[in-house]
């Protein structure tokens, strides 16, 4: 048997066993920009192949792993080259790993020590620009550990410096953000609105339509119905820095509506990273939008504005309110009209969970939501309101909607539509001029080319034909728009019909059947959203068929007095008025004027005041004397009668009979006028003797045997 092959080594730590295995050259740079620009670092790492050969490895046993070029070393996830290196080491096939420096292999201690542990188990050496290390030796392991710690700290320090520098630029106003479509940065750094009139007009139209319609979805439908394209200036890709016109999409419209730059504000930190949401190997993930209060920096009036800052805040609040969306089919499904007295049957929707509410006819009809009971297996309803309360709110709003004043609002809406048509006409004129210019430009380019250069001439001819087709399509779309009839004003005859209906319908309403009432309500109302934020208050949002809505609040009866809003304040006011000596009727009237109410009434009732007083033992003067034997050291007439064993009338005679109870012992309670007799032991003895004598004379007391 031949002895094993022994290769010469130029380093004492490298043995023949190492030389019989692979020498892996790990090449990595952190970003694509470094790969494209930092060529020297890349070439130096590749030259480590020569160093491996010089240390004794045959060229065929040197393997270069460079699949991690352009990837960060902050974590192992996503680095296929590092995973390949670890796999080869785990199989015992690697004798040495070459890296320009520790930071090339790993930027965090978790991955670094994992690599060192594998190297120690399988006897793999680590080499960098400073030397060769054996992880099984104490000194080398200690030195490699220190290098890994310093590499991780260096990455943290670099990030900290970069972030501090960026924040300093932000606070000085020198940081240059990518501008949204509609803004242009001049060579001196000044930001101005896009000089293209059509770009500005389309953006202004979009913001004005959102203020009018109140919904991003409605704005998108409006733009698409009128074939209005949105301008989008590309910041990257094959069309970088070009202005493209695209069909309105939800992402584009919502992004524009939520961008504070259109309100003239410079905002930094609207999206911030959350490490718990980041996907391994994808460092750009995990960014989440933050509330305005959590933005890092905000500077108003930094750019020329398309809308005011107050309008931007109002738009964001409107979008947040619109977030309370329900399944569209559930919104529109009203169900058939039934004969029950609940007028909102099929229309009412729970404002808490979004499910349709059921109409329950037990004693007083109620609207109850059992959506969570059916879907989430909870044991209680999320909302329940008395039907008459909600019905009254909706009926009153319905009567107001058919008033003549609302016809004026309709005419104002038609006038607004006429103004919108003027904006659309201007848009189509600008669109036509742009198409004409592009077609003429393509023609001039075609005319200037040498006819002999057929390849270029054919391409320019194709572009010219495409622009001509686009011009013809624009002209056709403009003609179609001009042929669309403008909104007509409200005819006088129709106005008279609505005026007559407004006068007669409230009087006829009680005579209509529930089914007829429901049909009338559904002619104007899409659905009704009900919330109950506190037990004694109902919030009603009436969504009309036009998409507009009306918000109303109403007090609703409840069972427990303690659940009334501001009940603690109500109790405090009862105590204060009681201490002033007011009666229950006076207290109830005063509290009603102050806006308080009882559990089952829109005003404070006398009974509610009495219950509160008695529960806290705040007695009125006559209540304090009722059943009392003594008050402030004086006898009441019932108390003294019980003490002497006589009737109340007897005590009254003692008071009125001259000489029995002297006047100086008798006084009247100032508020009730009732008699009070000052306590005196001699007077009590005298009265007891008088009572005994009267009983003997009347034969009611038998004489004692001694007598």
Steps between C-alpha positions, in 0.01 A plus 500: 500500500631841406543758780261805499602793288680767701513853363746764612373790717634852545317567832540308830122484565428348160532123498478245223140425613406861429670492160303190400174693544361807325615858541188721476534865400194689628437822304229746607411866464205663679309670219459507125650850501819367660514218246476752216734766640739343755689284254829506694352327807342240276826430315694472828258234625537302178880517534469286814501204257868567436568512872339158544724358229804657664407331831506158331152434359482376142307736272237234434423483875435874532131590477369855473157570656379837370120458480457750787631798306264791567355350821529636852681292761275613787326161497547158343145479362499567127876439457512186291880512479538500878253212528702306240821564697343379825368187328843411357660552843236278667594222257868529592606598150657841577854533628521879512271798441650816357337838550631850444397580858258370763228743390489330158397171660248633754386826658328353805633277776230237461612403148870552581509270803295242314774499235774478766329209677479303174862582420611379845304173469624412149849648530454777243740795501398865460722739306475874440739774391684484835571129534376143542303395809404164649166531692600197713784698658413724792693807389375482142140444614524800732643720225236391248225566756632853559512564125139384461386724788682798350346430158149499646570817699644664190179433306293650782729804513481552124123484507486738793723753325304479176168540678630791710628674188171444322297635795727802519429571134128454563492748787705754303264465205784385274379143451369438149208264478369348182233743386155370407346557160405863461823646640836576336829582672701775332883485473536730803286266711180705491180296470228633269181361355527310173504750211269268302151656523322169445686331786403776741140514382447124532641498855283797598198325351573181694524684835186704434302188405608325818383798704167480319449122485676408825627160383810384315295232324254758369786717377646202313165423340459865403844515337446173314150588382630825356815330365732729696850358535720572801852632448777286649862611480711185518791507745660170389485233234529526122283817497685675783438878519232476231142623538251220431120518494330201659147387577394605851561221752419466868865494602583814301203704625538397866874569486438852367227570753723384785816683392549816715726651233189602304407711804840668484644300792838328526451181702768248602434171676149429369609138461722344766651155531373236741747217553224261611330530159813467286534194279838321514718587207283798403634802690260742328197326652347585837436869424162614627315830475497703820246746634570868446599544866775236457667657195864584560489849349230720348552841341205693361516739203810331359354454150240687291170339599217355293276488810517659845630314803156513664349347189764224507414419863130500415568261210688260727219504754249437221705205376519364855124529535456329164704211640186380675400303195274205472460241232341682209239235441398511866473878480267495203292196599195661662275198492129499417254738663304337783192610697662540844506842671882516490548750216873433458465126448766398247664845501666516839866395531704459819767768525718279719536177302344587161229233497136566420287531813193289560158642588362341816131549594474442875306764694679802351658418159879502502785481250753244620832395350580131532778496239779427748287234668474318166855553374728548802324275752455777757215475748350850485375744237732788416221757439132522592279810469131577533341516156276805568806710591690421178184517287415847626850629416489359147144616428580857609811499278287365213249786540785752499645342186183576302473861615523777237828616657650170392395580145723806521781268604419285196525801273833591660616145430395534137692828481805322638459235233494774238826641641651150494404470135697818432805341661454188288472706183829670587659160567396364161628812325839458669500127424428574133777761480746253653404228251530746211845610617625143538370408153666807346825423684499142368438634148793745523729222622391284206550784252856571615627142464689390189263285288792272414530403867206263479542348847467835679238631257279194554513540878424874484214434258356245742519752785335766286213266415459413868479869592247560223287212632524650848395841360199349324398317819531821703286690247238224511494501881465878502207485255335233715539723804360805323199295385422401859213725615572745778286477818174690461364729773208385713173553305245728674226236472712243683583758763126554560447126537768478770359807676152348511639168624687677778182666626273195493721203582549568878120518543441185298786307664298355797236368258751308287563131558846387621571352156419831328721691744788262435465538124514879531808488725680264264440738211761736651695296757765240417559378855517622860805441722434494874753518783444516873817655650340536844194321640263799483606642161450380143706627204324464165665548160247517215664414167293638213482347154720784370787382722473796739425433864342674797611449860253527788510432875208413723441412865350153549321362809695257718423295812763598756524859622870446572570450126392854410779711350662731759313323779767601752457867404123457530535368856731788595251757370214332691702524820590865438139602429373296798736684730348826372164377630328439163220248463508201266287684242732801505812283475356300207406817309843656555688187389284471187588857408868412546474217245482196729249221443368191672529138390157489333434866428660780304469713815578437865191374680401575860502128575863469381606784729319342797666161439845661488437692824367206693782273377752747648281580809455863403162563666275799463388667825159331518663166419748556782215557748289212371525215756764680709451510882751775565664766284798696631413417863131589464202267505277470196127460566503129396814439707360664816163326453678165482704592810187583702283226352236736359381607157641781286177695558557497876840662455342762270249581784783523753664758275187703435366474860640778706727390776549133404811543282635851552561699179870536577536123450331504159651607163421444134734345241564791256451313169210267583335693785468187714508520881814411691498472885825567681603210721479559877483225764270698732262578215491132401423399860221755520346380180522136612319585825230687304451205271469260796245723669288519186506123461386452865213746456394325185517158667772386266742432789407275797592632849782322680415268800680725744263783425 
